[in-house]
Amino acid sequence: MSKNKFGQVPLSILDLATIREAYNEADAFVNSKNLIQFAEQHKFHRYWVAEHHGIAGVASSATAVLIGYLAGHTKSIRVGSGGIMLPNHAPLIIAEQFGTLATMYPDRIDLGLGRAPGTDFKTARALRRDVHGAVEEFPNAVLELQDYFSDYGHDGIVAIPGRGLGVPLYLLGSSTYSAKLAAKLGLPFAFASHFAPDELGNALELYRSRFEPSDVLAEPYAMVTVNTIIADTDEEANYLATSGYLSFLQLTRGAPTPLPKPIDNIDQVWTDYEERALKHQLKYAFIGTQQKVTTDLQNFMDIYEPDELIVASNIYDPVLKQKNYQLLAESWFA
C-alpha cells in the first residue's frame, strides 16, 4: 500500500440519526447514542451527524442539540456536524451554539459546514427567506463565523459563548466548489463521495494543489466519506444493502420514507434505469464480507489517499449495523 495504511489513518462515522420503518425519532436517538458509545470503545476518531430537514428517515435536523446529547453520553470521541448547512442560519447563532458545545465539551467539538439547504426547495424557504442569496454568501458567512470564534468578534459583535474558542471548521462538499474554497481558506475538506462519486478525484486534486497554509492548518487535510455494508457473507451484505437502496429510491421518486426493512426481491421494485442510477450514485458503497470490503477499501485508499476516512452504513438492524462497524474496526486497527 501507499502512505495510507489501515490504522494510520483516522476512521470516523457519519450518522443521520436514522428513523426506521415501524420506529420513531426517540428510537433513532437511542440508536445513535448506543452507536457513538460503541464507536468510542472501538477507537473511531470522530462521530458526525448531518443537518437535514423534512426527510422522513432523518432525525438529525436540530443538529447542535443532537451533538450535545451525544457528547454528553461519551467521554473522549470527537463529536460534530457533517455538516451544518450554514446558509440556513445566521453565523452568529451557529457560533453561539457551537461555542456553548465547545465550552461544555472542550477539545471535542467539530463544526463541519455545507452550503446546500439539506432539504427540498419549499422547506428551504421555510428555513430562510432568501434561498439563493444565502448560498451565494457562503464564503463570507464562513469568514464571519471564523471571526466569532476569534478573540475579537465580527464588526463589533462577539459570540458569548464562542469568542476565543477557535472551534475547528471543516468545509464539506459534493463538488469542486467547497474544495476550492477550503484550499483558499486553508481549512480541512471533506468530500461526500458516499452519495456523489463523480467529482471525488477532481475535488481532491484541486484542494491539494491550490491549498494555502493558514493559522489553523499548515498542509491540506482531505477527508472522504464512503458507505460500508459488512456481513458474514456477500449474500447477507447484499440483502442488508437493500434498505439503503430502497431509501434512496424513494427519495429520488420524491416520496422519502423511514429506512425500510431489507427485502429479497428488490429487482421487482426498481426499474433497470433506477438500478443503474442508484448504483452509480452509490459507487463507493463497499458491500460484502470483511475480507472483500477490506480489499476494496485498500484499493480505494491507494487511489485517493485520504487523510481520514468517514464511513456511513445504512443498515436497518442496529445490532447488525454495529457488527458492520466492529468488523470494519477489526480490519482497520489489526
Secondary structure, DSSP 4 states (H G I P E B T S, - for coil): --S--TTTS-EEEEE--BPBTT--HHHHHHHHHHHHHHHHHTT--EEEE----S-TTB--SSHHHHHHHHHHT-SSSEEEEEEEEGGGS-HHHHHHHHHHHHHHSTT-EEEEEE-S-SS-HHHHHHH-S-HHHHHHTHHHHHHHHHHHTSSS-BTTB--TTTTT--PPEEEEESSSHHHHHHHHHT--EEE-TTT--TTHHHHHHHHHHH----SS-SS--EEEEEEEEE-SSHHHHHHHHHHHHHHHHHHHTT---SBPPP-S-GGGTS-HHHHHHHHHHTTTEEEE-HHHHHHHHHHHHHHH--SEEEEE---SSHHHHHHHHHHHHHHHT-
